[in-house]
Amino acid sequence: MTHVLAQRQRTDRSFERLYRYHVFDVYRYALVVLHSPEDAEDVTQTTFLNAYRAYKDGERPRSVLN
């Protein structure tokens, strides 16, 4: 059980770094497209919630340059 908790904490910390690095860019892009701060916040939240679920299941981000 301790191994599972340690893995989860590592995943959470890793995802938190990813979130902090990209959240402003995701929000800014959504704001430009949607022209609504509230909608941009909703899209940003949904985007990162979906990303966290995928991250938790073992998926990792791919380079956008590929």
PyMOL Python script that loads the backbone (N, CA, C, O; Angstrom):
from pymol import cmd

cmd.read_pdbstr("""\
ATOM      1  N   MET A   1       0.821  -1.200   0.000  1.00  0.00           N
ATOM      2  CA  MET A   1       0.000   0.000   0.000  1.00  0.00           C
ATOM      3  C   MET A   1       0.862   1.260   0.000  1.00  0.00           C
ATOM      4  O   MET A   1       0.502   2.255  -0.630  1.00  0.00           O
ATOM      5  N   THR A   2       1.983   1.229   0.691  1.00  0.00           N
ATOM      6  CA  THR A   2       2.871   2.381   0.754  1.00  0.00           C
ATOM      7  C   THR A   2       3.424   2.711  -0.623  1.00  0.00           C
ATOM      8  O   THR A   2       3.562   3.882  -0.978  1.00  0.00           O
ATOM      9  N   HIS A   3       3.741   1.678  -1.403  1.00  0.00           N
ATOM     10  CA  HIS A   3       4.259   1.883  -2.762  1.00  0.00           C
ATOM     11  C   HIS A   3       3.225   2.613  -3.626  1.00  0.00           C
ATOM     12  O   HIS A   3       3.577   3.503  -4.401  1.00  0.00           O
ATOM     13  N   VAL A   4       1.969   2.241  -3.492  1.00  0.00           N
ATOM     14  CA  VAL A   4       0.898   2.871  -4.269  1.00  0.00           C
ATOM     15  C   VAL A   4       0.768   4.341  -3.902  1.00  0.00           C
ATOM     16  O   VAL A   4       0.624   5.187  -4.784  1.00  0.00           O
ATOM     17  N   LEU A   5       0.815   4.653  -2.620  1.00  0.00           N
ATOM     18  CA  LEU A   5       0.721   6.050  -2.173  1.00  0.00           C
ATOM     19  C   LEU A   5       1.919   6.870  -2.646  1.00  0.00           C
ATOM     20  O   LEU A   5       1.764   8.019  -3.059  1.00  0.00           O
ATOM     21  N   ALA A   6       3.104   6.284  -2.586  1.00  0.00           N
ATOM     22  CA  ALA A   6       4.298   6.992  -3.049  1.00  0.00           C
ATOM     23  C   ALA A   6       4.209   7.267  -4.539  1.00  0.00           C
ATOM     24  O   ALA A   6       4.570   8.354  -4.992  1.00  0.00           O
ATOM     25  N   GLN A   7       3.733   6.297  -5.304  1.00  0.00           N
ATOM     26  CA  GLN A   7       3.568   6.486  -6.747  1.00  0.00           C
ATOM     27  C   GLN A   7       2.552   7.585  -7.035  1.00  0.00           C
ATOM     28  O   GLN A   7       2.767   8.422  -7.912  1.00  0.00           O
ATOM     29  N   ARG A   8       1.446   7.581  -6.297  1.00  0.00           N
ATOM     30  CA  ARG A   8       0.419   8.608  -6.498  1.00  0.00           C
ATOM     31  C   ARG A   8       0.952   9.999  -6.185  1.00  0.00           C
ATOM     32  O   ARG A   8       0.688  10.951  -6.920  1.00  0.00           O
ATOM     33  N   GLN A   9       1.696  10.115  -5.103  1.00  0.00           N
ATOM     34  CA  GLN A   9       2.260  11.416  -4.735  1.00  0.00           C
ATOM     35  C   GLN A   9       3.233  11.900  -5.803  1.00  0.00           C
ATOM     36  O   GLN A   9       3.259  13.084  -6.137  1.00  0.00           O
ATOM     37  N   ARG A  10       4.031  10.978  -6.337  1.00  0.00           N
ATOM     38  CA  ARG A  10       4.970  11.329  -7.397  1.00  0.00           C
ATOM     39  C   ARG A  10       4.220  11.799  -8.640  1.00  0.00           C
ATOM     40  O   ARG A  10       4.603  12.787  -9.267  1.00  0.00           O
ATOM     41  N   THR A  11       3.152  11.087  -8.991  1.00  0.00           N
ATOM     42  CA  THR A  11       2.327  11.468 -10.144  1.00  0.00           C
ATOM     43  C   THR A  11       1.698  12.833  -9.919  1.00  0.00           C
ATOM     44  O   THR A  11       1.691  13.671 -10.821  1.00  0.00           O
ATOM     45  N   ASP A  12       1.171  13.060  -8.727  1.00  0.00           N
ATOM     46  CA  ASP A  12       0.543  14.345  -8.411  1.00  0.00           C
ATOM     47  C   ASP A  12       1.545  15.494  -8.511  1.00  0.00           C
ATOM     48  O   ASP A  12       1.231  16.545  -9.069  1.00  0.00           O
ATOM     49  N   ARG A  13       2.736  15.300  -7.978  1.00  0.00           N
ATOM     50  CA  ARG A  13       3.757  16.351  -8.035  1.00  0.00           C
ATOM     51  C   ARG A  13       4.191  16.613  -9.479  1.00  0.00           C
ATOM     52  O   ARG A  13       4.359  17.758  -9.896  1.00  0.00           O
ATOM     53  N   SER A  14       4.362  15.548 -10.211  1.00  0.00           N
ATOM     54  CA  SER A  14       4.769  15.676 -11.602  1.00  0.00           C
ATOM     55  C   SER A  14       3.702  16.407 -12.412  1.00  0.00           C
ATOM     56  O   SER A  14       4.015  17.285 -13.215  1.00  0.00           O
ATOM     57  N   PHE A  15       2.446  16.039 -12.196  1.00  0.00           N
ATOM     58  CA  PHE A  15       1.364  16.703 -12.915  1.00  0.00           C
ATOM     59  C   PHE A  15       1.241  18.160 -12.481  1.00  0.00           C
ATOM     60  O   PHE A  15       0.949  19.026 -13.305  1.00  0.00           O
ATOM     61  N   GLU A  16       1.456  18.436 -11.221  1.00  0.00           N
ATOM     62  CA  GLU A  16       1.380  19.816 -10.737  1.00  0.00           C
ATOM     63  C   GLU A  16       2.407  20.696 -11.440  1.00  0.00           C
ATOM     64  O   GLU A  16       2.109  21.841 -11.781  1.00  0.00           O
ATOM     65  N   ARG A  17       3.603  20.178 -11.657  1.00  0.00           N
ATOM     66  CA  ARG A  17       4.613  20.944 -12.397  1.00  0.00           C
ATOM     67  C   ARG A  17       4.152  21.197 -13.829  1.00  0.00           C
ATOM     68  O   ARG A  17       4.293  22.305 -14.348  1.00  0.00           O
ATOM     69  N   LEU A  18       3.605  20.171 -14.457  1.00  0.00           N
ATOM     70  CA  LEU A  18       3.078  20.305 -15.814  1.00  0.00           C
ATOM     71  C   LEU A  18       1.973  21.357 -15.855  1.00  0.00           C
ATOM     72  O   LEU A  18       1.945  22.203 -16.748  1.00  0.00           O
ATOM     73  N   TYR A  19       1.073  21.299 -14.891  1.00  0.00           N
ATOM     74  CA  TYR A  19      -0.034  22.254 -14.791  1.00  0.00           C
ATOM     75  C   TYR A  19       0.490  23.683 -14.660  1.00  0.00           C
ATOM     76  O   TYR A  19       0.093  24.565 -15.421  1.00  0.00           O
ATOM     77  N   ARG A  20       1.368  23.904 -13.707  1.00  0.00           N
ATOM     78  CA  ARG A  20       1.882  25.256 -13.476  1.00  0.00           C
ATOM     79  C   ARG A  20       2.590  25.817 -14.704  1.00  0.00           C
ATOM     80  O   ARG A  20       2.513  27.014 -14.983  1.00  0.00           O
ATOM     81  N   TYR A  21       3.268  24.957 -15.425  1.00  0.00           N
ATOM     82  CA  TYR A  21       4.012  25.394 -16.599  1.00  0.00           C
ATOM     83  C   TYR A  21       3.080  25.802 -17.742  1.00  0.00           C
ATOM     84  O   TYR A  21       3.394  26.730 -18.487  1.00  0.00           O
ATOM     85  N   HIS A  22       1.932  25.118 -17.891  1.00  0.00           N
ATOM     86  CA  HIS A  22       1.085  25.315 -19.067  1.00  0.00           C
ATOM     87  C   HIS A  22      -0.250  26.015 -18.823  1.00  0.00           C
ATOM     88  O   HIS A  22      -0.900  26.421 -19.787  1.00  0.00           O
ATOM     89  N   VAL A  23      -0.675  26.167 -17.598  1.00  0.00           N
ATOM     90  CA  VAL A  23      -2.034  26.653 -17.339  1.00  0.00           C
ATOM     91  C   VAL A  23      -2.291  28.038 -17.935  1.00  0.00           C
ATOM     92  O   VAL A  23      -3.362  28.273 -18.494  1.00  0.00           O
ATOM     93  N   PHE A  24      -1.346  28.939 -17.829  1.00  0.00           N
ATOM     94  CA  PHE A  24      -1.576  30.282 -18.345  1.00  0.00           C
ATOM     95  C   PHE A  24      -1.714  30.272 -19.870  1.00  0.00           C
ATOM     96  O   PHE A  24      -2.568  30.964 -20.425  1.00  0.00           O
ATOM     97  N   ASP A  25      -0.878  29.493 -20.536  1.00  0.00           N
ATOM     98  CA  ASP A  25      -0.958  29.417 -21.996  1.00  0.00           C
ATOM     99  C   ASP A  25      -2.272  28.810 -22.462  1.00  0.00           C
ATOM    100  O   ASP A  25      -2.858  29.272 -23.441  1.00  0.00           O
ATOM    101  N   VAL A  26      -2.736  27.782 -21.770  1.00  0.00           N
ATOM    102  CA  VAL A  26      -4.018  27.155 -22.130  1.00  0.00           C
ATOM    103  C   VAL A  26      -5.151  28.157 -21.920  1.00  0.00           C
ATOM    104  O   VAL A  26      -6.016  28.309 -22.783  1.00  0.00           O
ATOM    105  N   TYR A  27      -5.146  28.832 -20.787  1.00  0.00           N
ATOM    106  CA  TYR A  27      -6.178  29.828 -20.501  1.00  0.00           C
ATOM    107  C   TYR A  27      -6.153  30.953 -21.536  1.00  0.00           C
ATOM    108  O   TYR A  27      -7.192  31.344 -22.067  1.00  0.00           O
ATOM    109  N   ARG A  28      -4.964  31.463 -21.812  1.00  0.00           N
ATOM    110  CA  ARG A  28      -4.836  32.576 -22.756  1.00  0.00           C
ATOM    111  C   ARG A  28      -5.346  32.175 -24.140  1.00  0.00           C
ATOM    112  O   ARG A  28      -6.049  32.952 -24.787  1.00  0.00           O
ATOM    113  N   TYR A  29      -5.003  30.983 -24.596  1.00  0.00           N
ATOM    114  CA  TYR A  29      -5.478  30.506 -25.895  1.00  0.00           C
ATOM    115  C   TYR A  29      -7.004  30.397 -25.898  1.00  0.00           C
ATOM    116  O   TYR A  29      -7.663  30.843 -26.838  1.00  0.00           O
ATOM    117  N   ALA A  30      -7.560  29.798 -24.838  1.00  0.00           N
ATOM    118  CA  ALA A  30      -9.016  29.652 -24.753  1.00  0.00           C
ATOM    119  C   ALA A  30      -9.695  31.020 -24.736  1.00  0.00           C
ATOM    120  O   ALA A  30     -10.754  31.193 -25.339  1.00  0.00           O
ATOM    121  N   LEU A  31      -9.103  31.972 -24.063  1.00  0.00           N
ATOM    122  CA  LEU A  31      -9.672  33.320 -24.004  1.00  0.00           C
ATOM    123  C   LEU A  31      -9.680  33.980 -25.382  1.00  0.00           C
ATOM    124  O   LEU A  31     -10.657  34.629 -25.757  1.00  0.00           O
ATOM    125  N   VAL A  32      -8.605  33.815 -26.123  1.00  0.00           N
ATOM    126  CA  VAL A  32      -8.541  34.385 -27.474  1.00  0.00           C
ATOM    127  C   VAL A  32      -9.610  33.762 -28.369  1.00  0.00           C
ATOM    128  O   VAL A  32     -10.254  34.460 -29.153  1.00  0.00           O
ATOM    129  N   VAL A  33      -9.793  32.473 -28.250  1.00  0.00           N
ATOM    130  CA  VAL A  33     -10.760  31.774 -29.102  1.00  0.00           C
ATOM    131  C   VAL A  33     -12.189  32.068 -28.671  1.00  0.00           C
ATOM    132  O   VAL A  33     -13.056  32.291 -29.517  1.00  0.00           O
ATOM    133  N   LEU A  34     -12.445  32.071 -27.372  1.00  0.00           N
ATOM    134  CA  LEU A  34     -13.818  32.162 -26.861  1.00  0.00           C
ATOM    135  C   LEU A  34     -14.276  33.584 -26.523  1.00  0.00           C
ATOM    136  O   LEU A  34     -15.478  33.845 -26.473  1.00  0.00           O
ATOM    137  N   HIS A  35     -13.353  34.487 -26.296  1.00  0.00           N
ATOM    138  CA  HIS A  35     -13.669  35.885 -25.951  1.00  0.00           C
ATOM    139  C   HIS A  35     -14.485  36.015 -24.662  1.00  0.00           C
ATOM    140  O   HIS A  35     -15.215  36.991 -24.486  1.00  0.00           O
ATOM    141  N   SER A  36     -14.367  35.062 -23.785  1.00  0.00           N
ATOM    142  CA  SER A  36     -15.112  35.095 -22.527  1.00  0.00           C
ATOM    143  C   SER A  36     -14.234  34.524 -21.416  1.00  0.00           C
ATOM    144  O   SER A  36     -13.859  33.352 -21.460  1.00  0.00           O
ATOM    145  N   PRO A  37     -13.905  35.351 -20.417  1.00  0.00           N
ATOM    146  CA  PRO A  37     -13.077  34.852 -19.317  1.00  0.00           C
ATOM    147  C   PRO A  37     -13.693  33.638 -18.602  1.00  0.00           C
ATOM    148  O   PRO A  37     -12.982  32.701 -18.237  1.00  0.00           O
ATOM    149  N   GLU A  38     -14.997  33.662 -18.409  1.00  0.00           N
ATOM    150  CA  GLU A  38     -15.655  32.549 -17.713  1.00  0.00           C
ATOM    151  C   GLU A  38     -15.557  31.259 -18.524  1.00  0.00           C
ATOM    152  O   GLU A  38     -15.246  30.197 -17.983  1.00  0.00           O
ATOM    153  N   ASP A  39     -15.824  31.361 -19.829  1.00  0.00           N
ATOM    154  CA  ASP A  39     -15.732  30.178 -20.683  1.00  0.00           C
ATOM    155  C   ASP A  39     -14.294  29.682 -20.781  1.00  0.00           C
ATOM    156  O   ASP A  39     -14.050  28.476 -20.802  1.00  0.00           O
ATOM    157  N   ALA A  40     -13.351  30.605 -20.841  1.00  0.00           N
ATOM    158  CA  ALA A  40     -11.940  30.224 -20.902  1.00  0.00           C
ATOM    159  C   ALA A  40     -11.522  29.495 -19.627  1.00  0.00           C
ATOM    160  O   ALA A  40     -10.760  28.530 -19.686  1.00  0.00           O
ATOM    161  N   GLU A  41     -12.013  29.949 -18.479  1.00  0.00           N
ATOM    162  CA  GLU A  41     -11.719  29.260 -17.219  1.00  0.00           C
ATOM    163  C   GLU A  41     -12.310  27.853 -17.223  1.00  0.00           C
ATOM    164  O   GLU A  41     -11.660  26.901 -16.794  1.00  0.00           O
ATOM    165  N   ASP A  42     -13.547  27.726 -17.710  1.00  0.00           N
ATOM    166  CA  ASP A  42     -14.188  26.411 -17.769  1.00  0.00           C
ATOM    167  C   ASP A  42     -13.420  25.452 -18.678  1.00  0.00           C
ATOM    168  O   ASP A  42     -13.187  24.296 -18.324  1.00  0.00           O
ATOM    169  N   VAL A  43     -13.033  25.945 -19.845  1.00  0.00           N
ATOM    170  CA  VAL A  43     -12.284  25.109 -20.790  1.00  0.00           C
ATOM    171  C   VAL A  43     -10.936  24.714 -20.213  1.00  0.00           C
ATOM    172  O   VAL A  43     -10.508  23.569 -20.357  1.00  0.00           O
ATOM    173  N   THR A  44     -10.272  25.644 -19.568  1.00  0.00           N
ATOM    174  CA  THR A  44      -8.971  25.355 -18.962  1.00  0.00           C
ATOM    175  C   THR A  44      -9.118  24.297 -17.876  1.00  0.00           C
ATOM    176  O   THR A  44      -8.321  23.361 -17.807  1.00  0.00           O
ATOM    177  N   GLN A  45     -10.130  24.442 -17.032  1.00  0.00           N
ATOM    178  CA  GLN A  45     -10.357  23.470 -15.968  1.00  0.00           C
ATOM    179  C   GLN A  45     -10.658  22.092 -16.551  1.00  0.00           C
ATOM    180  O   GLN A  45     -10.106  21.093 -16.091  1.00  0.00           O
ATOM    181  N   THR A  46     -11.513  22.030 -17.545  1.00  0.00           N
ATOM    182  CA  THR A  46     -11.866  20.759 -18.165  1.00  0.00           C
ATOM    183  C   THR A  46     -10.655  20.126 -18.842  1.00  0.00           C
ATOM    184  O   THR A  46     -10.446  18.915 -18.756  1.00  0.00           O
ATOM    185  N   THR A  47      -9.872  20.944 -19.506  1.00  0.00           N
ATOM    186  CA  THR A  47      -8.672  20.456 -20.182  1.00  0.00           C
ATOM    187  C   THR A  47      -7.728  19.788 -19.191  1.00  0.00           C
ATOM    188  O   THR A  47      -7.238  18.686 -19.439  1.00  0.00           O
ATOM    189  N   PHE A  48      -7.477  20.450 -18.079  1.00  0.00           N
ATOM    190  CA  PHE A  48      -6.529  19.896 -17.118  1.00  0.00           C
ATOM    191  C   PHE A  48      -7.124  18.739 -16.314  1.00  0.00           C
ATOM    192  O   PHE A  48      -6.387  17.853 -15.882  1.00  0.00           O
ATOM    193  N   LEU A  49      -8.410  18.732 -16.112  1.00  0.00           N
ATOM    194  CA  LEU A  49      -9.040  17.585 -15.463  1.00  0.00           C
ATOM    195  C   LEU A  49      -8.898  16.351 -16.348  1.00  0.00           C
ATOM    196  O   LEU A  49      -8.543  15.277 -15.863  1.00  0.00           O
ATOM    197  N   ASN A  50      -9.171  16.496 -17.631  1.00  0.00           N
ATOM    198  CA  ASN A  50      -9.002  15.379 -18.565  1.00  0.00           C
ATOM    199  C   ASN A  50      -7.536  14.951 -18.654  1.00  0.00           C
ATOM    200  O   ASN A  50      -7.229  13.760 -18.708  1.00  0.00           O
ATOM    201  N   ALA A  51      -6.643  15.930 -18.669  1.00  0.00           N
ATOM    202  CA  ALA A  51      -5.219  15.618 -18.724  1.00  0.00           C
ATOM    203  C   ALA A  51      -4.775  14.878 -17.464  1.00  0.00           C
ATOM    204  O   ALA A  51      -3.977  13.945 -17.549  1.00  0.00           O
ATOM    205  N   TYR A  52      -5.278  15.278 -16.303  1.00  0.00           N
ATOM    206  CA  TYR A  52      -4.911  14.600 -15.061  1.00  0.00           C
ATOM    207  C   TYR A  52      -5.379  13.148 -15.066  1.00  0.00           C
ATOM    208  O   TYR A  52      -4.644  12.249 -14.659  1.00  0.00           O
ATOM    209  N   ARG A  53      -6.589  12.930 -15.523  1.00  0.00           N
ATOM    210  CA  ARG A  53      -7.099  11.559 -15.591  1.00  0.00           C
ATOM    211  C   ARG A  53      -6.219  10.698 -16.495  1.00  0.00           C
ATOM    212  O   ARG A  53      -5.892   9.562 -16.152  1.00  0.00           O
ATOM    213  N   ALA A  54      -5.842  11.237 -17.638  1.00  0.00           N
ATOM    214  CA  ALA A  54      -4.976  10.501 -18.560  1.00  0.00           C
ATOM    215  C   ALA A  54      -3.599  10.284 -17.935  1.00  0.00           C
ATOM    216  O   ALA A  54      -3.027   9.200 -18.047  1.00  0.00           O
ATOM    217  N   TYR A  55      -3.078  11.301 -17.286  1.00  0.00           N
ATOM    218  CA  TYR A  55      -1.761  11.232 -16.650  1.00  0.00           C
ATOM    219  C   TYR A  55      -1.756  10.158 -15.563  1.00  0.00           C
ATOM    220  O   TYR A  55      -0.800   9.395 -15.420  1.00  0.00           O
ATOM    221  N   LYS A  56      -2.847  10.121 -14.805  1.00  0.00           N
ATOM    222  CA  LYS A  56      -2.983   9.133 -13.732  1.00  0.00           C
ATOM    223  C   LYS A  56      -3.012   7.713 -14.290  1.00  0.00           C
ATOM    224  O   LYS A  56      -2.554   6.776 -13.637  1.00  0.00           O
ATOM    225  N   ASP A  57      -3.548   7.558 -15.494  1.00  0.00           N
ATOM    226  CA  ASP A  57      -3.625   6.250 -16.141  1.00  0.00           C
ATOM    227  C   ASP A  57      -2.343   5.883 -16.874  1.00  0.00           C
ATOM    228  O   ASP A  57      -2.287   4.855 -17.548  1.00  0.00           O
ATOM    229  N   GLY A  58      -1.314   6.713 -16.748  1.00  0.00           N
ATOM    230  CA  GLY A  58      -0.018   6.373 -17.308  1.00  0.00           C
ATOM    231  C   GLY A  58       0.334   7.053 -18.619  1.00  0.00           C
ATOM    232  O   GLY A  58       1.443   6.877 -19.123  1.00  0.00           O
ATOM    233  N   GLU A  59      -0.583   7.823 -19.180  1.00  0.00           N
ATOM    234  CA  GLU A  59      -0.256   8.540 -20.415  1.00  0.00           C
ATOM    235  C   GLU A  59       0.631   9.727 -20.075  1.00  0.00           C
ATOM    236  O   GLU A  59       0.479  10.352 -19.026  1.00  0.00           O
ATOM    237  N   ARG A  60       1.547  10.025 -20.964  1.00  0.00           N
ATOM    238  CA  ARG A  60       2.432  11.170 -20.777  1.00  0.00           C
ATOM    239  C   ARG A  60       2.335  12.070 -21.994  1.00  0.00           C
ATOM    240  O   ARG A  60       2.060  11.599 -23.097  1.00  0.00           O
ATOM    241  N   PRO A  61       2.560  13.369 -21.800  1.00  0.00           N
ATOM    242  CA  PRO A  61       2.455  14.316 -22.917  1.00  0.00           C
ATOM    243  C   PRO A  61       3.449  13.983 -24.022  1.00  0.00           C
ATOM    244  O   PRO A  61       4.570  13.544 -23.767  1.00  0.00           O
ATOM    245  N   ARG A  62       3.011  14.201 -25.240  1.00  0.00           N
ATOM    246  CA  ARG A  62       3.896  14.071 -26.400  1.00  0.00           C
ATOM    247  C   ARG A  62       4.281  15.471 -26.841  1.00  0.00           C
ATOM    248  O   ARG A  62       3.582  16.439 -26.542  1.00  0.00           O
ATOM    249  N   SER A  63       5.364  15.573 -27.532  1.00  0.00           N
ATOM    250  CA  SER A  63       5.802  16.855 -28.056  1.00  0.00           C
ATOM    251  C   SER A  63       4.804  17.355 -29.085  1.00  0.00           C
ATOM    252  O   SER A  63       4.339  16.583 -29.924  1.00  0.00           O
ATOM    253  N   VAL A  64       4.476  18.614 -29.032  1.00  0.00           N
ATOM    254  CA  VAL A  64       3.565  19.195 -30.010  1.00  0.00           C
ATOM    255  C   VAL A  64       4.271  19.408 -31.338  1.00  0.00           C
ATOM    256  O   VAL A  64       3.626  19.743 -32.331  1.00  0.00           O
ATOM    257  N   LEU A  65       5.559  19.223 -31.372  1.00  0.00           N
ATOM    258  CA  LEU A  65       6.331  19.420 -32.592  1.00  0.00           C
ATOM    259  C   LEU A  65       6.312  18.185 -33.484  1.00  0.00           C
ATOM    260  O   LEU A  65       6.724  18.264 -34.641  1.00  0.00           O
ATOM    261  N   ASN A  66       5.850  17.061 -32.983  1.00  0.00           N
ATOM    262  CA  ASN A  66       5.815  15.816 -33.771  1.00  0.00           C
ATOM    263  C   ASN A  66       4.630  15.779 -34.692  1.00  0.00           C
ATOM    264  O   ASN A  66       4.448  14.806 -35.424  1.00  0.00           O
TER     265      ASN A  66
END
""", "prot")
cmd.dss("prot")
cmd.show_as("cartoon", "prot")
cmd.util.cbc("prot")
cmd.orient("prot")
